[in-house]
Amino acid sequence: MRRDRLLLLLRLASGGVFIAFGVGKFVNHASELASFRSYGLPAPDVVVIAIGAIELIGGLLLVAGALTRPAALVLAGDMVGAIVVSGLAKGELISLTLAPAELVAMLVLLWTGPGALALRPAPRFPGVPRRVAELLR
């Protein structure tokens, strides 16, 4: 039960950070867009919205404990991108401190899943072994 509480805290904390940063991509859109333009990304106006949606939806899924592993996988990729594009290339402190911490949290959730204190159990698919279905949890 202690493990499940720790996983719940990890999901709530990391999910909350993703939600806050995802909302920020929309609320502070002009500032975020200027940052994304400075990174030299193609179509920064589209990328900033896509990343905002990924972080917002992924964060909500983590908090709920629904589709935790798929969300953690996508968010881990997001953090690798943040570390490389804005952290290493631009030296932005948040991408060299918070992003690696979030990446570690996503790797833990990929390994463990959401724990017992999640919104829903693993999905059931007829004919699919439970172990495979657990990967979607």
Backbone as CSV, one residue per row, in Angstrom:
resi,resn,N_x,N_y,N_z,CA_x,CA_y,CA_z,C_x,C_y,C_z
1,MET,0.814,-1.195,0.000,0.000,0.000,0.000,0.864,1.268,0.000
2,ARG,2.019,1.223,0.659,2.914,2.383,0.673,3.401,2.690,-0.741
3,ARG,3.728,1.648,-1.488,4.164,1.815,-2.881,3.091,2.507,-3.692
4,ASP,1.825,2.098,-3.494,0.719,2.702,-4.235,0.530,4.171,-3.868
5,ARG,0.742,4.500,-2.611,0.643,5.909,-2.192,1.757,6.740,-2.817
6,LEU,2.955,6.184,-2.859,4.070,6.899,-3.478,3.836,7.106,-4.974
7,LEU,3.297,6.080,-5.635,2.983,6.229,-7.061,1.879,7.260,-7.287
8,LEU,0.903,7.283,-6.397,-0.153,8.293,-6.482,0.456,9.688,-6.343
9,LEU,1.316,9.886,-5.359,1.971,11.184,-5.178,2.815,11.562,-6.394
10,LEU,3.519,10.587,-6.946,4.322,10.841,-8.144,3.436,11.258,-9.312
11,ARG,2.328,10.536,-9.491,1.401,10.874,-10.577,0.799,12.258,-10.382
12,LEU,0.375,12.582,-9.157,-0.251,13.874,-8.882,0.749,15.016,-9.074
13,ALA,1.962,14.850,-8.559,2.964,15.912,-8.667,3.402,16.123,-10.124
14,SER,3.788,15.040,-10.779,4.268,15.193,-12.156,3.130,15.582,-13.094
15,GLY,1.965,15.013,-12.885,0.811,15.380,-13.695,0.440,16.841,-13.516
16,GLY,0.511,17.322,-12.283,0.214,18.723,-12.017,1.171,19.662,-12.731
17,VAL,2.438,19.292,-12.758,3.433,20.111,-13.469,3.115,20.132,-14.962
18,PHE,2.808,18.970,-15.530,2.473,18.930,-16.963,1.213,19.734,-17.262
19,ILE,0.220,19.644,-16.402,-1.009,20.420,-16.603,-0.689,21.916,-16.587
20,ALA,0.082,22.354,-15.600,0.422,23.776,-15.495,1.187,24.266,-16.728
21,PHE,2.173,23.492,-17.171,2.944,23.907,-18.338,2.129,23.784,-19.621
22,GLY,1.243,22.794,-19.702,0.378,22.671,-20.870,-0.592,23.838,-20.978
23,VAL,-1.210,24.208,-19.868,-2.115,25.363,-19.856,-1.337,26.623,-20.218
24,GLY,-0.107,26.725,-19.722,0.726,27.886,-20.022,0.967,28.090,-21.509
25,LYS,1.001,27.002,-22.266,1.207,27.119,-23.715,0.033,27.837,-24.383
26,PHE,-1.142,27.814,-23.743,-2.322,28.474,-24.296,-2.555,29.845,-23.657
27,VAL,-2.374,29.936,-22.351,-2.611,31.187,-21.631,-1.545,32.224,-21.978
28,ASN,-0.305,31.818,-22.033,0.822,32.696,-22.385,1.290,32.378,-23.801
29,HIS,0.329,32.263,-24.702,0.620,31.763,-26.044,1.685,32.590,-26.764
30,ALA,1.591,33.916,-26.699,2.546,34.755,-27.438,3.979,34.533,-26.939
31,SER,4.150,34.474,-25.639,5.474,34.249,-25.067,6.008,32.857,-25.423
32,GLU,5.141,31.857,-25.288,5.549,30.488,-25.620,5.890,30.365,-27.101
33,LEU,5.083,31.009,-27.955,5.336,30.963,-29.392,6.682,31.616,-29.723
34,ALA,6.986,32.721,-29.064,8.286,33.377,-29.282,9.432,32.439,-28.891
35,SER,9.262,31.725,-27.785,10.286,30.761,-27.376,10.442,29.662,-28.414
36,PHE,9.323,29.101,-28.872,9.383,28.017,-29.849,9.991,28.496,-31.158
37,ARG,9.731,29.751,-31.540,10.365,30.293,-32.747,11.873,30.386,-32.572
38,SER,12.308,30.759,-31.366,13.751,30.902,-31.123,14.479,29.557,-31.158
39,TYR,13.741,28.472,-30.979,14.354,27.139,-31.017,14.623,26.681,-32.446
40,GLY,14.051,27.378,-33.422,14.251,27.006,-34.810,13.437,25.797,-35.250
41,LEU,12.348,25.528,-34.530,11.498,24.392,-34.888,10.659,24.707,-36.115
42,PRO,10.370,23.717,-36.956,9.480,23.955,-38.089,8.047,24.165,-37.583
43,ALA,7.328,25.073,-38.186,5.928,25.372,-37.846,5.737,25.559,-36.338
44,PRO,6.434,26.509,-35.736,6.356,26.671,-34.283,4.951,26.979,-33.776
45,ASP,4.126,27.628,-34.603,2.758,27.927,-34.179,1.930,26.658,-34.009
46,VAL,2.204,25.650,-34.808,1.525,24.360,-34.681,2.149,23.536,-33.555
47,VAL,3.464,23.566,-33.472,4.178,22.767,-32.470,3.820,23.203,-31.060
48,VAL,3.729,24.513,-30.806,3.416,24.986,-29.457,2.023,24.530,-29.026
49,ILE,1.074,24.502,-29.939,-0.280,24.026,-29.619,-0.262,22.520,-29.396
50,ALA,0.453,21.798,-30.244,0.531,20.337,-30.099,1.186,19.963,-28.771
51,ILE,2.279,20.619,-28.418,2.965,20.318,-27.159,2.080,20.698,-25.976
52,GLY,1.390,21.829,-26.084,0.466,22.226,-25.019,-0.619,21.190,-24.804
53,ALA,-1.182,20.684,-25.908,-2.234,19.658,-25.799,-1.674,18.361,-25.223
54,ILE,-0.486,17.972,-25.664,0.149,16.751,-25.143,0.365,16.868,-23.638
55,GLU,0.894,18.000,-23.197,1.176,18.177,-21.776,-0.101,18.271,-20.946
56,LEU,-1.092,18.974,-21.451,-2.352,19.109,-20.717,-3.089,17.778,-20.622
57,ILE,-3.298,17.121,-21.739,-4.020,15.846,-21.749,-3.214,14.762,-21.033
58,GLY,-1.918,14.704,-21.304,-1.070,13.719,-20.630,-1.062,13.920,-19.126
59,GLY,-0.977,15.163,-18.681,-1.014,15.455,-17.255,-2.318,15.032,-16.611
60,LEU,-3.430,15.291,-17.298,-4.738,14.871,-16.779,-4.837,13.353,-16.679
61,LEU,-4.306,12.655,-17.672,-4.310,11.187,-17.632,-3.467,10.665,-16.471
62,LEU,-2.321,11.305,-16.226,-1.480,10.877,-15.102,-2.202,11.083,-13.775
63,VAL,-2.800,12.232,-13.594,-3.509,12.520,-12.347,-4.619,11.505,-12.114
64,ALA,-5.327,11.167,-13.175,-6.426,10.208,-13.060,-5.935,8.768,-12.930
65,GLY,-4.745,8.510,-13.403,-4.251,7.137,-13.396,-4.855,6.322,-14.519
66,ALA,-5.252,6.996,-15.588,-5.836,6.325,-16.752,-4.831,6.362,-17.901
67,LEU,-4.616,5.236,-18.545,-3.649,5.138,-19.647,-2.294,5.723,-19.234
68,THR,-1.884,5.398,-18.031,-0.673,5.981,-17.454,0.568,5.655,-18.269
69,ARG,0.748,4.409,-18.649,1.967,4.041,-19.388,2.040,4.715,-20.765
70,PRO,0.963,4.680,-21.564,1.040,5.401,-22.844,1.275,6.904,-22.658
71,ALA,0.611,7.504,-21.671,0.807,8.938,-21.410,2.242,9.199,-20.980
72,ALA,2.777,8.358,-20.111,4.149,8.533,-19.641,5.149,8.392,-20.791
73,LEU,4.882,7.492,-21.717,5.768,7.311,-22.866,5.814,8.579,-23.725
74,VAL,4.637,9.135,-24.028,4.572,10.348,-24.847,5.208,11.522,-24.105
75,LEU,4.907,11.651,-22.810,5.465,12.754,-22.031,6.978,12.609,-21.835
76,ALA,7.480,11.386,-21.767,8.930,11.182,-21.703,9.583,11.700,-22.983
77,GLY,8.975,11.411,-24.123,9.481,11.947,-25.391,9.453,13.462,-25.420
78,ASP,8.389,14.038,-24.862,8.266,15.486,-24.746,9.425,16.048,-23.918
79,MET,9.762,15.382,-22.828,10.839,15.864,-21.959,12.204,15.712,-22.618
80,VAL,12.407,14.643,-23.367,13.665,14.497,-24.110,13.795,15.657,-25.097
81,GLY,12.707,15.966,-25.779,12.716,17.107,-26.707,13.022,18.412,-26.003
82,ALA,12.408,18.639,-24.843,12.652,19.874,-24.089,14.111,19.964,-23.644
83,ILE,14.638,18.846,-23.181,16.032,18.836,-22.717,16.979,19.161,-23.872
84,VAL,16.747,18.553,-25.021,17.642,18.743,-26.167,17.453,20.120,-26.801
85,VAL,16.206,20.490,-27.096,15.933,21.706,-27.869,16.130,22.982,-27.058
86,SER,15.585,23.025,-25.855,15.707,24.279,-25.095,16.757,24.197,-23.988
87,GLY,17.022,23.004,-23.484,18.001,22.867,-22.418,19.422,22.883,-22.927
88,LEU,19.788,21.870,-23.674,21.166,21.763,-24.158,21.490,22.805,-25.224
89,ALA,20.551,23.047,-26.140,20.818,23.979,-27.235,20.763,25.440,-26.795
90,LYS,19.850,25.773,-25.871,19.659,27.171,-25.479,20.083,27.463,-24.041
91,GLY,20.374,26.429,-23.272,20.805,26.632,-21.894,19.709,27.090,-20.946
92,GLU,18.460,26.833,-21.288,17.353,27.242,-20.426,17.333,26.373,-19.172
93,LEU,17.390,27.027,-18.030,17.544,26.354,-16.744,16.414,25.365,-16.463
94,ILE,15.168,25.736,-16.748,14.044,24.853,-16.427,14.122,23.554,-17.223
95,SER,14.665,23.638,-18.432,14.799,22.441,-19.261,16.011,21.602,-18.878
96,LEU,16.847,22.141,-18.022,18.002,21.387,-17.532,17.800,20.902,-16.100
97,THR,16.703,21.310,-15.466,16.430,20.899,-14.086,15.100,20.159,-13.976
98,LEU,14.010,20.849,-14.249,12.688,20.243,-14.099,12.428,19.169,-15.161
99,ALA,12.806,19.420,-16.393,12.562,18.438,-17.458,13.243,17.095,-17.180
100,PRO,14.505,17.061,-16.755,15.094,15.759,-16.425,14.383,15.065,-15.259
101,ALA,13.939,15.841,-14.269,13.202,15.245,-13.148,11.885,14.648,-13.630
102,GLU,11.199,15.357,-14.514,9.953,14.830,-15.077,10.228,13.598,-15.940
103,LEU,11.342,13.600,-16.654,11.711,12.431,-17.457,11.906,11.213,-16.561
104,VAL,12.589,11.371,-15.460,12.792,10.258,-14.517,11.438,9.786,-13.981
105,ALA,10.559,10.719,-13.637,9.227,10.347,-13.140,8.467,9.542,-14.190
106,MET,8.573,9.939,-15.462,7.867,9.215,-16.527,8.455,7.822,-16.717
107,LEU,9.756,7.684,-16.584,10.382,6.360,-16.696,9.934,5.448,-15.559
108,VAL,9.798,6.007,-14.358,9.300,5.223,-13.223,7.875,4.758,-13.513
109,LEU,7.023,5.649,-14.004,5.631,5.275,-14.290,5.533,4.300,-15.455
110,LEU,6.429,4.414,-16.418,6.463,3.419,-17.498,6.780,2.041,-16.937
111,TRP,7.690,1.986,-15.996,8.115,0.718,-15.403,7.038,0.132,-14.491
112,THR,6.459,0.973,-13.643,5.563,0.481,-12.590,4.094,0.500,-12.953
113,GLY,3.692,1.394,-13.845,2.268,1.630,-14.060,1.755,2.561,-12.973
114,PRO,0.438,2.778,-12.914,-0.116,3.798,-12.024,-0.218,3.403,-10.558
115,GLY,-0.109,2.118,-10.262,-0.357,1.662,-8.896,-1.839,1.388,-8.695
116,ALA,-2.190,0.911,-7.516,-3.566,0.501,-7.244,-4.516,1.687,-7.081
117,LEU,-3.991,2.846,-6.711,-4.847,4.007,-6.465,-5.025,4.814,-7.747
118,ALA,-5.618,4.171,-8.746,-5.836,4.782,-10.042,-7.329,4.794,-10.354
119,LEU,-7.681,5.618,-11.332,-9.087,5.779,-11.685,-9.725,4.485,-12.165
120,ARG,-8.997,3.740,-12.975,-9.591,2.514,-13.523,-8.560,1.403,-13.634
121,PRO,-9.028,0.192,-13.637,-8.116,-0.946,-13.786,-7.638,-1.067,-15.229
122,ALA,-6.783,-2.026,-15.443,-6.285,-2.281,-16.795,-7.453,-2.635,-17.707
123,PRO,-7.421,-2.146,-18.947,-8.499,-2.481,-19.877,-8.510,-3.971,-20.183
124,ARG,-9.674,-4.482,-20.473,-9.811,-5.900,-20.817,-10.152,-6.018,-22.295
125,PHE,-9.378,-6.821,-22.974,-9.598,-7.075,-24.383,-9.784,-8.569,-24.562
126,PRO,-10.876,-8.989,-25.168,-11.084,-10.432,-25.368,-9.933,-11.035,-26.173
127,GLY,-9.416,-12.125,-25.669,-8.355,-12.843,-26.366,-6.961,-12.272,-26.162
128,VAL,-6.848,-11.176,-25.440,-5.541,-10.565,-25.198,-5.108,-10.917,-23.776
129,PRO,-3.912,-11.447,-23.618,-3.448,-11.798,-22.269,-3.446,-10.568,-21.348
130,ARG,-3.764,-10.798,-20.101,-3.838,-9.714,-19.120,-2.524,-8.929,-19.034
131,ARG,-1.389,-9.604,-19.163,-0.093,-8.926,-19.107,0.051,-7.894,-20.214
132,VAL,-0.465,-8.211,-21.390,-0.400,-7.264,-22.495,-1.324,-6.087,-22.210
133,ALA,-2.529,-6.373,-21.713,-3.481,-5.305,-21.389,-2.934,-4.401,-20.291
134,GLU,-2.138,-4.959,-19.374,-1.541,-4.166,-18.290,-0.641,-3.073,-18.824
135,LEU,-0.057,-3.290,-20.001,0.828,-2.272,-20.581,0.083,-0.985,-20.912
136,LEU,-1.229,-1.100,-21.126,-2.030,0.092,-21.417,-2.516,0.797,-20.167
137,ARG,-2.245,0.229,-19.035,-2.721,0.823,-17.799,-1.883,1.993,-17.386
